[in-house]
Amino acid sequence: MTSEQQRKELDDRARRGETVVPGGTGGKSYEAQQHLAEGRSRGGQTRRDQLGTEGYQVIGRKGGLSSGDQGDRNRGKTGEEMDVHKSTG
C-alpha cells in the first residue's frame, strides 16, 4: 500500500496532467487513474474471455481493422471474381 505522503505526491502530479498509474491516462487524480486502469484491464480480460485466447490474439494481429477496411480487398478483382448482384430494370 502507498503511504499517505506518496499518495498525496502522486495525486498532485496527476492533477498537473501527468500519468502516474500505468493505464490511467486521462485521470485527473491518483484515484481516478487507478479506477481507469482497473476498468481497462477488466475490459480486456472480458473480451479475452468472450473470444477465447486464440480469437483475442487474432484480433490483435489484425490491428483492429474495421468492417469498412474489408471492402478494399475486392478492389483489384474483376467483375467475374466479385460477387455482384445486378438488378434488372
mmCIF file of the C-alpha atoms, coordinates in Angstrom:
data_MODEL
# 
_entry.id   MODEL 
# 
loop_
_atom_site.group_PDB 
_atom_site.id 
_atom_site.type_symbol 
_atom_site.label_atom_id 
_atom_site.label_alt_id 
_atom_site.label_comp_id 
_atom_site.label_asym_id 
_atom_site.label_entity_id 
_atom_site.label_seq_id 
_atom_site.pdbx_PDB_ins_code 
_atom_site.Cartn_x 
_atom_site.Cartn_y 
_atom_site.Cartn_z 
_atom_site.occupancy 
_atom_site.B_iso_or_equiv 
_atom_site.pdbx_formal_charge 
_atom_site.auth_seq_id 
_atom_site.auth_comp_id 
_atom_site.auth_asym_id 
_atom_site.auth_atom_id 
_atom_site.pdbx_PDB_model_num 
ATOM 1  C CA . MET A 1 1  ? 0.000   0.000   0.000   1.00 0.00 ? 1  MET A CA 1 
ATOM 2  C CA . THR A 1 2  ? 1.179   3.505   -0.735  1.00 0.00 ? 2  THR A CA 1 
ATOM 3  C CA . SER A 1 3  ? 1.992   5.741   2.207   1.00 0.00 ? 3  SER A CA 1 
ATOM 4  C CA . GLU A 1 4  ? -0.120  8.869   2.708   1.00 0.00 ? 4  GLU A CA 1 
ATOM 5  C CA . GLN A 1 5  ? 2.739   11.194  1.698   1.00 0.00 ? 5  GLN A CA 1 
ATOM 6  C CA . GLN A 1 6  ? 3.461   9.234   -1.502  1.00 0.00 ? 6  GLN A CA 1 
ATOM 7  C CA . ARG A 1 7  ? -0.253  9.137   -2.297  1.00 0.00 ? 7  ARG A CA 1 
ATOM 8  C CA . LYS A 1 8  ? -0.507  12.927  -1.924  1.00 0.00 ? 8  LYS A CA 1 
ATOM 9  C CA . GLU A 1 9  ? 2.537   13.440  -4.160  1.00 0.00 ? 9  GLU A CA 1 
ATOM 10 C CA . LEU A 1 10 ? 1.089   11.129  -6.846  1.00 0.00 ? 10 LEU A CA 1 
ATOM 11 C CA . ASP A 1 11 ? -2.271  12.900  -6.601  1.00 0.00 ? 11 ASP A CA 1 
ATOM 12 C CA . ASP A 1 12 ? -0.583  16.301  -7.067  1.00 0.00 ? 12 ASP A CA 1 
ATOM 13 C CA . ARG A 1 13 ? 1.295   15.024  -10.142 1.00 0.00 ? 13 ARG A CA 1 
ATOM 14 C CA . ALA A 1 14 ? -1.926  13.576  -11.586 1.00 0.00 ? 14 ALA A CA 1 
ATOM 15 C CA . ARG A 1 15 ? -3.714  16.898  -11.110 1.00 0.00 ? 15 ARG A CA 1 
ATOM 16 C CA . ARG A 1 16 ? -0.961  18.558  -13.170 1.00 0.00 ? 16 ARG A CA 1 
ATOM 17 C CA . GLY A 1 17 ? -1.813  16.167  -16.020 1.00 0.00 ? 17 GLY A CA 1 
ATOM 18 C CA . GLU A 1 18 ? 0.887   13.541  -15.525 1.00 0.00 ? 18 GLU A CA 1 
ATOM 19 C CA . THR A 1 19 ? 0.012   9.836   -15.812 1.00 0.00 ? 19 THR A CA 1 
ATOM 20 C CA . VAL A 1 20 ? 1.116   8.237   -12.546 1.00 0.00 ? 20 VAL A CA 1 
ATOM 21 C CA . VAL A 1 21 ? -0.674  4.867   -12.902 1.00 0.00 ? 21 VAL A CA 1 
ATOM 22 C CA . PRO A 1 22 ? 0.004   2.648   -15.952 1.00 0.00 ? 22 PRO A CA 1 
ATOM 23 C CA . GLY A 1 23 ? -3.228  2.589   -17.977 1.00 0.00 ? 23 GLY A CA 1 
ATOM 24 C CA . GLY A 1 24 ? -4.645  5.558   -16.075 1.00 0.00 ? 24 GLY A CA 1 
ATOM 25 C CA . THR A 1 25 ? -4.281  8.052   -18.900 1.00 0.00 ? 25 THR A CA 1 
ATOM 26 C CA . GLY A 1 26 ? -6.835  10.830  -18.653 1.00 0.00 ? 26 GLY A CA 1 
ATOM 27 C CA . GLY A 1 27 ? -7.460  10.600  -14.924 1.00 0.00 ? 27 GLY A CA 1 
ATOM 28 C CA . LYS A 1 28 ? -7.451  13.923  -13.095 1.00 0.00 ? 28 LYS A CA 1 
ATOM 29 C CA . SER A 1 29 ? -6.436  12.401  -9.753  1.00 0.00 ? 29 SER A CA 1 
ATOM 30 C CA . TYR A 1 30 ? -4.456  9.413   -8.473  1.00 0.00 ? 30 TYR A CA 1 
ATOM 31 C CA . GLU A 1 31 ? -7.674  7.619   -7.504  1.00 0.00 ? 31 GLU A CA 1 
ATOM 32 C CA . ALA A 1 32 ? -9.305  8.332   -10.883 1.00 0.00 ? 32 ALA A CA 1 
ATOM 33 C CA . GLN A 1 33 ? -6.283  6.933   -12.698 1.00 0.00 ? 33 GLN A CA 1 
ATOM 34 C CA . GLN A 1 34 ? -6.431  3.787   -10.573 1.00 0.00 ? 34 GLN A CA 1 
ATOM 35 C CA . HIS A 1 35 ? -10.102 3.286   -11.476 1.00 0.00 ? 35 HIS A CA 1 
ATOM 36 C CA . LEU A 1 36 ? -9.447  3.899   -15.195 1.00 0.00 ? 36 LEU A CA 1 
ATOM 37 C CA . ALA A 1 37 ? -6.573  1.422   -15.260 1.00 0.00 ? 37 ALA A CA 1 
ATOM 38 C CA . GLU A 1 38 ? -8.634  -1.192  -13.431 1.00 0.00 ? 38 GLU A CA 1 
ATOM 39 C CA . GLY A 1 39 ? -11.586 -0.793  -15.798 1.00 0.00 ? 39 GLY A CA 1 
ATOM 40 C CA . ARG A 1 40 ? -9.421  -1.039  -18.900 1.00 0.00 ? 40 ARG A CA 1 
ATOM 41 C CA . SER A 1 41 ? -7.741  -4.160  -17.599 1.00 0.00 ? 41 SER A CA 1 
ATOM 42 C CA . ARG A 1 42 ? -11.076 -5.736  -16.733 1.00 0.00 ? 42 ARG A CA 1 
ATOM 43 C CA . GLY A 1 43 ? -12.491 -4.834  -20.162 1.00 0.00 ? 43 GLY A CA 1 
ATOM 44 C CA . GLY A 1 44 ? -9.610  -6.527  -21.939 1.00 0.00 ? 44 GLY A CA 1 
ATOM 45 C CA . GLN A 1 45 ? -9.995  -9.613  -19.781 1.00 0.00 ? 45 GLN A CA 1 
ATOM 46 C CA . THR A 1 46 ? -13.728 -9.734  -20.573 1.00 0.00 ? 46 THR A CA 1 
ATOM 47 C CA . ARG A 1 47 ? -13.035 -9.611  -24.321 1.00 0.00 ? 47 ARG A CA 1 
ATOM 48 C CA . ARG A 1 48 ? -10.435 -12.354 -23.945 1.00 0.00 ? 48 ARG A CA 1 
ATOM 49 C CA . ASP A 1 49 ? -12.957 -14.488 -22.076 1.00 0.00 ? 49 ASP A CA 1 
ATOM 50 C CA . GLN A 1 50 ? -15.613 -13.925 -24.747 1.00 0.00 ? 50 GLN A CA 1 
ATOM 51 C CA . LEU A 1 51 ? -13.357 -14.605 -27.747 1.00 0.00 ? 51 LEU A CA 1 
ATOM 52 C CA . GLY A 1 52 ? -11.022 -17.138 -26.228 1.00 0.00 ? 52 GLY A CA 1 
ATOM 53 C CA . THR A 1 53 ? -7.290  -16.566 -26.122 1.00 0.00 ? 53 THR A CA 1 
ATOM 54 C CA . GLU A 1 54 ? -6.769  -17.523 -29.779 1.00 0.00 ? 54 GLU A CA 1 
ATOM 55 C CA . GLY A 1 55 ? -9.526  -15.233 -31.072 1.00 0.00 ? 55 GLY A CA 1 
ATOM 56 C CA . TYR A 1 56 ? -8.251  -12.388 -28.924 1.00 0.00 ? 56 TYR A CA 1 
ATOM 57 C CA . GLN A 1 57 ? -4.761  -12.812 -30.401 1.00 0.00 ? 57 GLN A CA 1 
ATOM 58 C CA . VAL A 1 58 ? -6.137  -12.846 -33.972 1.00 0.00 ? 58 VAL A CA 1 
ATOM 59 C CA . ILE A 1 59 ? -7.869  -9.518  -33.397 1.00 0.00 ? 59 ILE A CA 1 
ATOM 60 C CA . GLY A 1 60 ? -4.612  -8.086  -32.077 1.00 0.00 ? 60 GLY A CA 1 
ATOM 61 C CA . ARG A 1 61 ? -2.728  -9.210  -35.184 1.00 0.00 ? 61 ARG A CA 1 
ATOM 62 C CA . LYS A 1 62 ? -5.322  -7.664  -37.488 1.00 0.00 ? 62 LYS A CA 1 
ATOM 63 C CA . GLY A 1 63 ? -4.701  -4.337  -35.821 1.00 0.00 ? 63 GLY A CA 1 
ATOM 64 C CA . GLY A 1 64 ? -8.366  -3.576  -35.326 1.00 0.00 ? 64 GLY A CA 1 
ATOM 65 C CA . LEU A 1 65 ? -9.457  -3.433  -38.974 1.00 0.00 ? 65 LEU A CA 1 
ATOM 66 C CA . SER A 1 66 ? -12.951 -2.087  -39.238 1.00 0.00 ? 66 SER A CA 1 
ATOM 67 C CA . SER A 1 67 ? -15.565 -3.658  -41.492 1.00 0.00 ? 67 SER A CA 1 
ATOM 68 C CA . GLY A 1 68 ? -15.117 -0.710  -43.866 1.00 0.00 ? 68 GLY A CA 1 
ATOM 69 C CA . ASP A 1 69 ? -11.486 -1.693  -44.420 1.00 0.00 ? 69 ASP A CA 1 
ATOM 70 C CA . GLN A 1 70 ? -12.519 -5.107  -45.719 1.00 0.00 ? 70 GLN A CA 1 
ATOM 71 C CA . GLY A 1 71 ? -14.088 -3.610  -48.843 1.00 0.00 ? 71 GLY A CA 1 
ATOM 72 C CA . ASP A 1 72 ? -10.650 -2.558  -50.077 1.00 0.00 ? 72 ASP A CA 1 
ATOM 73 C CA . ARG A 1 73 ? -9.722  -6.195  -50.537 1.00 0.00 ? 73 ARG A CA 1 
ATOM 74 C CA . ASN A 1 74 ? -12.106 -6.511  -53.509 1.00 0.00 ? 74 ASN A CA 1 
ATOM 75 C CA . ARG A 1 75 ? -10.806 -3.539  -55.490 1.00 0.00 ? 75 ARG A CA 1 
ATOM 76 C CA . GLY A 1 76 ? -8.360  -5.500  -57.636 1.00 0.00 ? 76 GLY A CA 1 
ATOM 77 C CA . LYS A 1 77 ? -10.836 -8.205  -58.641 1.00 0.00 ? 77 LYS A CA 1 
ATOM 78 C CA . THR A 1 78 ? -12.633 -8.310  -61.969 1.00 0.00 ? 78 THR A CA 1 
ATOM 79 C CA . GLY A 1 79 ? -16.401 -8.307  -62.248 1.00 0.00 ? 79 GLY A CA 1 
ATOM 80 C CA . GLU A 1 80 ? -16.442 -12.117 -62.639 1.00 0.00 ? 80 GLU A CA 1 
ATOM 81 C CA . GLU A 1 81 ? -14.469 -12.632 -59.452 1.00 0.00 ? 81 GLU A CA 1 
ATOM 82 C CA . MET A 1 82 ? -16.591 -10.267 -57.389 1.00 0.00 ? 82 MET A CA 1 
ATOM 83 C CA . ASP A 1 83 ? -19.955 -11.270 -56.001 1.00 0.00 ? 83 ASP A CA 1 
ATOM 84 C CA . VAL A 1 84 ? -22.037 -8.601  -57.718 1.00 0.00 ? 84 VAL A CA 1 
ATOM 85 C CA . HIS A 1 85 ? -25.820 -8.617  -57.779 1.00 0.00 ? 85 HIS A CA 1 
ATOM 86 C CA . LYS A 1 86 ? -27.198 -6.771  -60.773 1.00 0.00 ? 86 LYS A CA 1 
ATOM 87 C CA . SER A 1 87 ? -30.793 -5.653  -60.739 1.00 0.00 ? 87 SER A CA 1 
ATOM 88 C CA . THR A 1 88 ? -32.860 -5.914  -63.879 1.00 0.00 ? 88 THR A CA 1 
ATOM 89 C CA . GLY A 1 89 ? -34.713 -2.832  -64.773 1.00 0.00 ? 89 GLY A CA 1 
# 
